[in-house]
Amino acid sequence: MIGQRRWMGAAVVVLLTLAIAIPAQADDDDAIHEESRTVVLGQFLGLSDDILMTALAALRQRDDPGVAASLILALRFNRPATQPIADALAAITGETDARSWFDWMLWQEAHPEIVPHPSFRRLKLDLLLAIDPNFARFLPLTPAAEIRLEEVVWGGVAAAEGIPALTNPALVAAGDAGYLIPGEPVFGVEIDGDARAYPLRILDWHEMLNDVVGGVPVSLAYCTLCGSGILYDGRVEGREQPLTFGSSGLLYRSNKLMHDLATDSLWNQFTGRPVSGPLAGSGITLKILPIVLTNWRDWLAAHPDTRVLSLDTGYVRDYTPDAPYGHYFNSPDLMFPALAPDATHALKDRVFGIRTAGGAKAWPLEDFRNRPVINDSIGFTDVVLIGNAVTGTVRAYRRDGLTFAPSPAPDRLTADGEEWRVTENALLGPGDARLARMAGHVAFWFAWSAFVDHPSGASR
């Protein structure tokens, strides 16, 4: 996650008072908490190497895998002591291949049976409150949480406003969007004839957008780390007002944890489910609406009356294409640790995925390089996908037993010798025939594999 780093340096000494203000659980071992805090924050507190190594030795001698989570945290925040900390982790866990914080986070994800010592909850809260007291809005995790505290990591920005959401943003007519380059990527949305283009050059910096399109309150949740822009319907049954969202500044398995502004519950961006806070355990799953990743040239050609996100966002950012994430998007590596339970594809291979009541399925974008039209099914639902591997553009529709083929016209398909027109909402065929659009989105494989194909990670 990109934003101004808030390393607190010497200011981390506020931990000394915060620790007093936060009562320990009855079964917390204060000695382990103090030793762990020394190892995690020794360099920031200006403690001598002798004090730090004494605390580390004490943790190692306990031979308790429950302190592994604290030592893994120390690997990130006390890098000068990486080797002795890694040695201590190896001694108490028996793992000898991991060395870096990244390695050990992957090990931790793969070993949910290792329960952190009760003092870890206090230690993690101390640390995050020292980085930004606003993290108290989201932590500690609530009893119904669906995520593991030890895998919740700081994304490198301030809480809530480190990556500011755009809500009811300024829009301009297509003719006034001279800043756009024809081939640059945009998210395209059309609801009830209201077309919007949201350029990635802007959303890379904001990641959450709350808007009203065609009278429907929507939230575009964009996780740059997952390569996924998902359009959610903000209307939730039983709630009078639609939900709007921001970015919490926290991550879970390299996926952003967003929060709703009404309750400050944490939500998994990829699943649209609340995972901690007042709404956790409520059974709410946000409805996904159709969105397309395309380029400005193609979107404008199909939607000449589209409105476009203005550069006048109210924030000062470098809105040139790929400014914050160009290197990440062009690298095969992840910025934050996460496993892909299914190694069928590389971690950052891009796929287009659809979730239905009858199942879920994803197609690699490369599949569309030689097959721009794919007829397939998800469970008992027949689907047809129209894709472009170069631009990452995929639209999906029900096909109800028909088999579609490409047509020379870019906005047409054929089936049984008859022509069908491709629109944002449906395939329109002979007479009044209509096949509805199906909601889906592009993502990196690791996120689809982890959160849809193999959902797991409940808190204890």
C-alpha positions in Angstrom: 0.0 0.0 0.0 1.3 3.4 -1.0 1.3 6.5 1.2 3.5 8.6 3.4 5.3 6.3 5.8 4.6 7.0 9.4 7.6 5.3 11.1 7.5 6.8 14.5 11.2 6.6 15.4 11.8 7.8 18.9 8.2 8.7 19.3 7.5 5.0 19.8 8.3 5.6 23.4 4.6 6.4 23.9 4.3 2.6 24.1 5.6 2.8 27.7 2.4 4.7 28.7 0.1 2.9 26.3 1.0 -0.4 27.8 -0.1 0.8 31.2 -3.4 2.1 29.8 -4.3 -1.2 28.2 -5.2 -3.8 30.8 -3.8 -7.2 30.3 -6.0 -10.3 30.1 -6.2 -12.4 33.2 -4.1 -15.1 31.6 -1.5 -12.8 30.1 2.1 -13.4 31.2 3.4 -9.9 31.8 7.0 -11.1 31.6 6.5 -12.5 28.1 4.7 -9.3 27.1 7.6 -7.2 28.4 10.2 -9.5 26.7 8.3 -9.5 23.4 7.9 -5.7 23.5 11.6 -5.3 24.1 12.5 -7.5 21.1 9.9 -5.9 18.8 10.7 -2.2 19.6 14.2 -2.4 21.0 15.7 -0.2 18.3 12.9 2.4 18.4 13.1 2.6 22.1 16.9 3.1 21.9 17.6 0.1 24.1 21.0 -1.4 24.1 21.9 -4.6 22.2 22.5 -6.3 25.5 19.0 -5.6 26.8 17.5 -6.7 23.5 19.5 -10.0 23.3 18.7 -10.8 27.0 15.0 -10.5 26.2 15.3 -12.6 23.1 17.2 -15.3 25.0 14.5 -15.4 27.6 11.8 -15.9 24.9 13.9 -18.6 23.3 14.4 -20.4 26.5 10.7 -20.7 27.1 10.6 -23.1 24.1 7.0 -22.0 23.5 5.7 -21.9 19.9 3.1 -19.5 21.1 5.7 -16.7 21.2 6.4 -17.2 17.5 3.9 -14.5 16.4 5.6 -11.9 18.6 9.0 -12.9 17.2 7.7 -12.7 13.6 6.4 -9.2 14.4 9.9 -8.4 15.6 11.4 -9.4 12.3 9.6 -6.6 10.6 10.1 -3.9 13.2 13.6 -4.7 14.4 15.5 -5.6 11.3 19.0 -5.2 12.7 18.3 -8.3 14.8 16.9 -10.4 12.0 19.4 -13.2 12.2 19.2 -13.9 16.0 15.4 -13.5 15.9 15.2 -16.0 13.0 17.5 -18.4 14.9 15.2 -18.2 17.9 12.1 -18.9 15.8 13.9 -21.9 14.3 14.7 -23.2 17.7 11.1 -23.0 19.1 9.3 -24.1 16.0 11.7 -26.5 14.3 11.3 -24.6 11.0 14.8 -24.2 9.4 14.0 -22.9 5.9 12.5 -19.5 6.8 14.7 -16.5 7.4 13.0 -13.2 6.6 9.8 -11.6 7.9 8.1 -12.5 4.6 9.2 -16.2 4.9 7.9 -16.4 8.4 4.6 -14.8 7.7 4.0 -17.5 5.0 5.0 -20.1 7.6 2.5 -18.6 10.0 -0.3 -18.6 7.5 0.4 -22.3 6.8 0.3 -23.2 10.5 -3.0 -22.0 12.0 -2.6 -24.6 14.7 0.1 -22.5 16.4 -1.9 -20.3 18.7 -0.2 -17.0 19.8 0.5 -16.5 23.4 -2.3 -14.3 25.0 0.2 -11.5 25.4 0.4 -11.1 21.6 -3.0 -9.4 21.5 -1.7 -6.7 23.8 1.6 -6.4 22.0 0.0 -6.0 18.6 -2.4 -3.4 19.9 0.4 -1.4 21.6 2.4 -1.3 18.4 -0.5 -0.3 16.1 -1.7 2.4 18.5 1.8 3.8 18.6 1.9 4.0 14.8 -1.5 5.7 14.7 -4.0 5.9 17.6 -6.8 5.8 15.1 -6.3 2.1 14.7 -8.3 1.8 17.9 -11.3 2.2 15.6 -10.7 -1.3 14.3 -8.8 -3.2 16.9 -8.8 -5.4 18.9 -10.5 -7.9 16.7 -14.0 -8.8 18.0 -14.9 -12.3 19.2 -16.8 -13.1 15.9 -13.8 -12.1 13.8 -13.2 -14.3 10.7 -9.5 -13.5 10.5 -6.4 -14.2 12.5 -4.9 -11.3 14.4 -1.4 -12.5 13.8 -2.0 -12.2 10.1 -3.3 -8.6 10.2 -0.4 -6.4 9.1 0.1 -2.7 8.9 0.1 -1.6 5.3 2.6 1.3 5.8 0.0 4.2 6.0 -2.0 5.9 8.6 -5.3 4.5 9.7 -8.4 5.3 7.7 -7.1 8.4 5.9 -3.7 7.1 4.8 -5.3 6.1 1.5 -8.3 8.5 1.3 -11.4 7.3 -0.3 -13.2 9.3 -2.9 -16.9 9.8 -2.1 -19.3 11.5 -4.5 -16.2 12.6 -6.5 -16.2 15.4 -9.1 -16.8 14.2 -12.7 -16.2 15.8 -16.0 -17.6 15.2 -19.5 -15.6 13.0 -21.8 -14.6 16.0 -23.9 -13.1 17.6 -20.8 -11.0 14.6 -19.9 -8.0 15.7 -22.0 -5.6 14.2 -19.4 -6.5 10.7 -20.5 -4.3 8.7 -22.9 -6.3 6.5 -25.4 -4.7 3.3 -24.3 -4.7 3.8 -20.6 -6.8 1.6 -18.3 -10.1 2.6 -16.8 -12.9 0.9 -14.9 -16.1 1.2 -16.8 -19.5 1.1 -15.2 -23.0 1.7 -16.7 -26.2 1.4 -14.7 -29.6 2.4 -16.2 -27.9 4.4 -19.0 -25.5 6.3 -16.7 -22.0 5.5 -17.8 -18.9 6.3 -15.8 -15.1 5.9 -16.4 -12.8 5.7 -13.4 -9.2 5.8 -14.5 -6.7 3.6 -12.6 -4.2 6.4 -12.6 -6.4 8.0 -10.0 -7.7 5.0 -8.2 -4.2 3.6 -7.7 -3.9 6.4 -5.0 -7.4 6.1 -3.5 -8.5 2.5 -3.8 -12.0 3.2 -2.6 -14.7 5.1 -4.4 -18.2 5.7 -3.3 -20.6 7.0 -5.9 -24.2 6.9 -7.1 -24.5 5.5 -10.6 -27.9 5.4 -12.3 -29.5 6.0 -8.9 -27.7 3.0 -7.3 -25.3 3.7 -4.4 -22.1 1.8 -5.2 -18.6 1.3 -3.8 -15.7 0.5 -6.1 -13.3 -1.4 -3.9 -9.9 -1.6 -5.6 -7.1 -3.6 -4.0 -4.0 -2.8 -6.0 -2.1 -5.6 -4.2 -4.7 -8.1 -5.5 -5.1 -6.5 -8.9 -8.9 -6.5 -8.2 -11.5 -3.8 -8.7 -14.9 -5.0 -7.4 -18.1 -3.0 -7.7 -20.3 -3.5 -4.7 -23.9 -2.5 -4.2 -24.0 -0.3 -1.1 -27.6 -1.3 -0.3 -27.9 -3.9 2.4 -31.2 -5.5 3.4 -32.3 -4.4 6.8 -30.3 -1.2 6.7 -32.0 2.1 6.0 -28.9 3.8 4.6 -26.5 2.4 2.1 -23.0 1.6 3.3 -20.0 3.6 2.2 -16.4 2.5 2.7 -12.8 3.5 3.3 -9.5 1.8 3.6 -8.4 0.9 7.1 -4.7 0.9 6.5 -4.5 -2.8 7.5 -4.0 -5.8 5.3 -4.8 -9.5 5.6 -2.9 -11.9 3.3 -2.0 -9.1 0.9 -5.6 -8.0 0.7 -6.9 -4.7 1.9 -9.2 -4.6 4.9 -11.8 -1.9 4.1 -14.1 -0.5 6.7 -17.6 0.9 6.6 -18.1 4.4 7.8 -21.3 3.5 9.7 -19.9 1.0 12.2 -16.1 0.8 11.5 -16.4 -2.9 11.0 -13.5 -4.4 9.0 -14.4 -6.0 5.7 -12.5 -8.3 3.4 -12.3 -6.4 0.1 -12.3 -9.6 -2.0 -15.3 -11.3 -0.4 -17.5 -8.3 0.5 -17.9 -9.8 4.0 -17.5 -8.1 7.4 -14.7 -9.9 9.2 -14.5 -8.0 12.5 -16.4 -5.4 14.4 -20.1 -4.9 15.0 -21.2 -6.4 11.7 -19.0 -9.5 11.9 -21.1 -12.7 12.0 -24.1 -10.8 10.6 -24.2 -12.9 7.5 -24.0 -9.9 5.2 -22.3 -10.4 1.9 -22.3 -7.3 -0.4 -23.8 -7.8 -3.9 -21.3 -7.6 -6.7 -22.3 -5.6 -9.7 -20.9 -5.7 -13.3 -17.8 -3.7 -13.9 -15.3 -3.9 -16.8 -11.5 -3.2 -16.9 -10.9 -1.6 -20.3 -9.0 1.2 -22.0 -10.2 4.8 -22.4 -10.3 4.5 -26.2 -12.6 1.5 -26.2 -14.8 2.8 -23.4 -15.3 6.2 -25.0 -16.1 4.6 -28.4 -18.9 2.6 -26.9 -20.0 5.3 -24.4 -19.5 8.8 -26.0 -21.7 10.4 -23.3 -19.7 8.9 -20.4 -18.6 11.0 -17.5 -15.1 10.7 -16.2 -13.5 11.0 -12.8 -11.9 14.4 -12.5 -8.3 15.0 -11.6 -9.6 17.6 -9.1 -10.0 15.1 -6.3 -9.2 17.5 -3.5 -5.8 15.7 -2.9 -2.3 16.3 -4.1 -1.0 13.2 -5.8 1.1 12.3 -8.8 -1.7 11.2 -11.1 0.5 10.1 -14.0 -0.2 6.5 -15.1 1.5 3.8 -12.9 3.1 6.4 -10.6 2.6 4.4 -7.4 2.4 0.8 -8.5 4.1 0.5 -11.9 7.0 -1.6 -10.5 4.6 -3.9 -8.5 2.4 -4.5 -11.5 5.3 -5.4 -13.6 6.9 -7.7 -11.1 6.0 -11.4 -10.5 6.5 -10.9 -6.7 4.1 -9.8 -4.0 4.7 -6.8 -1.8 3.2 -8.4 1.3 3.1 -12.1 2.2 0.3 -14.4 1.1 0.0 -18.0 0.0 -1.9 -19.3 -3.0 -3.4 -22.6 -1.9 -3.6 -23.7 -5.6 -0.4 -23.4 -7.5 -2.0 -24.1 -10.9 -1.0 -20.6 -12.0 1.7 -18.1 -11.0 0.8 -15.8 -8.0 0.2 -12.8 -10.1 -1.3 -14.4 -13.2 -4.5 -12.4 -14.0 -7.8 -14.2 -14.0 -11.4 -13.2 -14.6 -13.7 -14.7 -11.9 -17.4 -15.0 -11.4 -19.2 -16.0 -8.2 -22.7 -17.4 -8.3 -25.0 -19.2 -5.9 -24.1 -22.4 -7.7 -20.4 -22.0 -7.5 -17.4 -19.9 -8.6 -15.0 -20.1 -11.5 -12.0 -18.2 -12.9 -10.5 -18.0 -16.3 -6.9 -16.9 -17.0 -6.8 -13.8 -19.2 -4.3 -15.6 -21.4 -7.1 -18.0 -22.4 -8.7 -15.1 -24.4 -5.6 -14.5 -26.5 -6.6 -17.0 -29.1 -10.3 -17.5 -28.0 -12.0 -14.1 -27.6 -15.3 -15.8 -27.0 -15.5 -18.7 -24.5 -18.6 -20.8 -23.9 -18.6 -22.4 -20.5 -20.6 -23.0 -17.4 -20.6 -22.5 -13.6 -22.5 -25.2 -11.9 -25.8 -25.4 -13.7 -25.5 -21.8 -15.2 -24.3 -21.5 -18.8 -22.1 -18.5 -19.4 -20.4 -16.9 -22.4 -17.3 -14.7 -21.9 -16.0 -12.1 -24.3 -12.4 -11.2 -23.5 -9.3 -9.4 -24.6 -6.0 -10.7 -23.1 -4.1 -7.5 -23.9 -6.4 -5.0 -22.2 -7.7 -7.3 -19.6 -11.3 -6.6 -20.7 -13.8 -9.4 -20.0 -17.6 -9.3 -20.0 -19.7 -12.3 -19.1 -23.4 -13.1 -19.8 -25.8 -15.9 -19.4 -26.1 -18.0 -22.5 -29.0 -20.4 -21.6 -27.8 -23.3 -23.7 -26.8 -21.2 -26.8 -23.3 -21.4 -28.2 -21.9 -18.1 -29.3 -19.2 -17.2 -31.8 -17.3 -14.0 -32.6 -18.7 -11.6 -35.2 -16.7 -9.2 -37.4 -18.4 -6.3 -35.6 -16.7 -5.8 -32.2 -20.1 -5.3 -30.4 -21.8 -8.4 -31.9 -21.9 -12.1 -31.4 -23.6 -14.8 -33.3 -25.5 -17.9 -32.2 -27.5 -20.4 -34.4 -26.9 -18.0 -37.3 -28.5 -15.1 -35.6 -26.8 -11.9 -34.4 -26.7 -10.6 -30.8 -25.7 -7.2 -29.7 -23.3 -6.8 -26.8 -24.3 -4.1 -24.3 -23.1 -3.4 -20.7 -26.3 -4.8 -19.2 -27.2 -7.7 -21.5 -26.8 -9.5 -24.8 -29.7 -8.4 -27.0 -30.9 -10.9 -29.6 -33.7 -11.4 -32.2 -37.1 -10.1 -31.2 -37.0 -9.3 -27.5 -34.4 -11.9 -26.6 -32.2 -10.8 -23.7 -29.4 -12.6 -21.8 -28.4 -10.8 -18.6 -24.8 -9.7 -17.8 -23.1 -11.6 -15.0 -21.0 -9.7 -12.5 -17.3 -10.6 -12.4 -13.9 -9.0 -12.1 -10.2 -9.4 -12.8 -7.8 -10.3 -10.1 -4.4 -11.8 -9.4 -4.5 -15.6 -9.0 -3.2 -15.7 -5.5 -6.2 -13.7 -4.2 -8.8 -15.7 -6.1 -7.2 -19.0 -5.0 -7.0 -17.9 -1.3 -10.3 -16.1 -0.8 -12.7 -17.8 -3.2 -11.3 -21.3 -4.1 -10.0 -22.0 -0.6 -11.6 -19.6 1.9 -10.1 -20.0 5.4 -8.4 -18.1 8.1 -11.0 -17.7 10.9 -9.8 -16.0 14.1 -9.7 -17.9 17.4 
